[in-house]
């Protein structure tokens, strides 16, 4: 194996991380301009922006006929979003949860995960399933916006506006004009396309040379790489005491990964999960998603101790991928 695949993989990582961050800044800038709440930003705009690497990588893998790597990326990313990203954020600062968020967004994550698991165990996932996923995503976005608007109408934000502004400021620089925000988003998206191509090509070449299956490389290396924007966002939000955005980003990203990313993949080509993914990794994703609910209910927060537990479980999962 030459150094070219290593350079491609490293270059893909750097582009995905840097351009994912650029896309995120542009999205947050637009959100500020339109006056969206931080919670809704985390669940929709930020989640969509930070899910773009998964979308680009998965679509690129699907177009190259590497659907195993694409599905592995989504499953691995969803596992990382809960265990690694929420775990790291909670270790920095405990994450408070709210009944409304648990009912709406926790319920949406559970429904999306159960839907995907049901599709996976009953046979190939095709374009009809993709259309259902897209329709559910559209309904979720509409319902979330309506729900947030109704909550704001019932409880007009007084001092809340200043708190929301401070929360957004915790993310650092973001474009203040619509034109610059759109340019920033376009530049970030273009970099993600190039980065995803480099990462998929380099990682698959390395995996084949090492005798590792494409599913495993998607579940670990690529999934971790595409989760870096979520990780950066969560850590930044936790450091600045804005954990609502970190939790909303993680939940929203998992919803987008299943309904948007997998929905797009199965529109390109039917997907049949690899036997090892169907036997183990799919159920790890389902298990950690179900585990999140009672943890969010315990004291209405994710504590530092629970964050450490999440990180330990993620380390065990990664170790299991490479166990003989």
N, C-alpha and C positions, 0 to 999 in steps of 0.2 A: 504493500500500500504506500503510495506517495504522500507527500505533505499537502497535496492539493485538496483532498477531502477534509483534512483538518482545518485548512485555511478557509474552505467554504463554510464549514460548520461554525467556526469562530466568527467569521464575517457575518453569517446569518444571525447568530446570537446578538452581536453588537447592533446590527441594523434593526432587529426586532425590538430590542430593549430601547434603543435611542429613538427610533421612529414611532414605537408604541407610546413612548413618553410624549413625543411631539404631537401625535394625534390626540392624546389625552388632554394636553394643554389647550389645543384648539377647541375640543369639545367642551371643556369647562368654560372657556372664554365665551362660546356661544350660549351656554347655559346661563352664565351671568347676565349676558345681554337680554335674554328672554325672561329672567327673573324666576328660574325654577328653584325649588327647595333643594338643599343638600341631599336629603334622603332620596328624593326622586332623581337627582343627578346621579347618585351612586347606583341606583337600581336600573337606570335606563341609559343616560348619556355616557357616564363613565364605564358602566358595564359593557355597553356596546363598543366603546372605543378600545377598551382593554381586551375585548374578545376578538378584535380584528386579527391579531396574530394567529389565533386558532383557526379563524375563518380562512385566512390566506394560506396557511400551511395545509389545512385539510382539503381545500379546493385544489391546491397544487398537487397534493398527493393523489386525489381522485382523478384529475386529468392525466396523471402519469400512470394510472392503473394501480396505485398503491393504497387501496382503500383500507387495508389493515392498519397501515401507519396513520391514516386519517382518523379512523375510529379510536385507535389507541391514544392519539393526541387528545381527543375530547375527553375520554374516560380518565386518562392520567391528569389532565388539567383540572377536571372537576374534583378529583381526589386531592390534588395539590391546593386548590382554592380553599378547601375546608381545613385540611390537616396542616399544611405548611403556612398558608397565608393568614388564615384566622388564628392559627397557633402562634405565629410570630407576632402578630398585632396584639393578641391577648397577653403575651409575655411582656411586651412593652407597656401596655396599659389595658386593664380589664375592659371588656366591651359590654356596655349595657344593651339590653334588648327590650322590646316593647311588645305588648299584646297585639297591637294592630299590625306591626311588622311580621310577627310570628304567624298570625292568622292569614294574612294576605301573601307575603313573600315566602315565608317558610312553607306554607301550603302549596304555593306555585312550584317551588323547587321539588317538593315531594311528588307532586302530580307529574311534572315533566320527567323526573327520574323514573317513576313507576311506568310511565307511558313508554319510555325508551326501552326499559327492561322487558316489558311485555312484547313490544315489537321484536326485540332481539331473540327471545326464546321461542317465538312462534314461526320463525322463518326469515327469509331474506327481507330486508327493509327496502322498499321501493319508492317510486315517485308519489304514490298515493299517501304513504306515510309521511313523506316530506311535505306534501300539501297540508296535511293535518297539523304538522308541527308549525308551519308558517301561520296557519289560521289561529292556532292557540297563542302564538307569540303576539300577533296583532291584537287579539282579545286582551291578553295580559297587559300590554302597553296602554290600551285604551282604558281598561279598568283601573290601572295604577294611577293614571293621570286624573281620572274622574274622582277616585278615592282621595287623592291628595288635595284636589281642588275643593272637595266637600269638607275635608278636615280643616282646611284653611278658612273656609267660609264660616264653619262653626266656631273656630277659635282664631280670630284675626290676630296675626303676629304683631305684637307690640315691640317688646325688647328682642323678640325672636329674630327680627330682621338683622339686627346688629350681630347676633350670634351666628346667623347663617353666613353673613359676609365674612366674619372671622374664620369660619370653618373653611370656606372656599379659599380664603387667603392663605390658609395653612398649606395648600398645595403649591404655593409659590407663584411664579410668573404665569400669566395666561393672557392671550390677546384681548385688548379692550375694544377693538372694532370688529364689526362683522366681516369686512373684507379680509383683514389680516387673519382672523380666526379661520375663515374658509381656506385661505392659502396654506395656513399651518396644517389643517386637516388633510388637504390634498398632498402636501409634501410628506406628511407622516404615512398616509395610505400608500403612496408610491414607494416609499422605503420599505414598507411592510411586504409589498409584493415581491420586491427584489430579495429581501431578507428571507422570506419564506421559501423561495425557490432555492437559494443557496443552502439553507438549513436542511431542507428535505433531501436534496441531492447529496450533500456531504454526509449527513447522518446515516442515510441508507447505505451509502458506499462503505462507511466504517462498520456498520452493523453486519453487512454481508461478509466483509473481510474477516471479522472477528467471529463469524458463525452465530451471531445473535439474530433472532427473528425480527422482522420489521415491526411486529406488534409490540415487542419489548422496547425497541428503540423509540417508538411513538409514545409508549406509556411512561417513559422515563426521561430521556434526553430532550426530545422535542417538546413533550408536555411541560417540562420544567422551563425550557426556554420561552415557550409562548405564555407562561404564567408570570414571567418577570414583570411585565407592566402592572399586573394586579398586586404583586408582592411589593413593588416600589410604592404604589398608591397606598396600600394598607399600612406599610411601615411609616410613611410620611404622615398619614392621617392619624395614626396612633401616637406618634411623637408630639403632634400638635393638639392632642386631646379631642380629636374629631373622629371618634370611632364609629359613629353612625354611618359615615361615608364608607369606611372600611368594610363594615358588615354588609351594607347595601351593595357595594361593589362585588363582594364575593358571591352573595346570593344571586344578584342579577347576572353575573358572568356565567354561573352554572346554568341558569335558565337560558341565556343566549347560546351557550355552547351546545345544548341539546336541541333547542327548537330552531335556532338559526343556522348554526354551523353544521350539525348533522343533517338538518333539513336540506341545506344546500348540497351537501355531499351526496345524499341519496337521489337528488334530482339529476346529478351527473351520471351516477351508475348505481345499480342495486348493491346493497351491502349485506354480506353474511359474516357475522362475527367469527373470528378464528376460535378454534376449540378451546385453547388455553385462556383466551379472554373471556369467553362465555362461561368457562368453568370457575374462574377465579376473579379477574379484575372487575368484571361487571358487578359482581356481588360485593366487592370491596367498596365500589362507588355507591351502591345502594346502601350498604351498611353504614358508611360514614355520614351519608345524608340523613338517614334515620337517626343516627346517634346525635346529630346536631340539635334535633328538636328538644329532647329532654335536657340537654346541656343549656340551651337557651332558656328553658323554663326554670332551671335551678337558680333561684335568687334573681331571675331576670337579668342575667349577665353571663358572659364567658370569662371565667376568672383566670388568673395567671397559672394556677395549678392545672386547670383544664387546658390552657394553652400549651403547657409543657407536655401534657398527655397527648395532645394532637401532634406535636412535633416528634415525640417518641414513636407514635403509630406511623407517621410518615416515613421515618427512618427505617422502621421495620418493614414497611411495604416496599421501599426501594431495595432493601437488602434481599427481600424474597424474590424480586425480579431476577437477580443475578445468582441466586442459590443454585447449586448443581442439581 
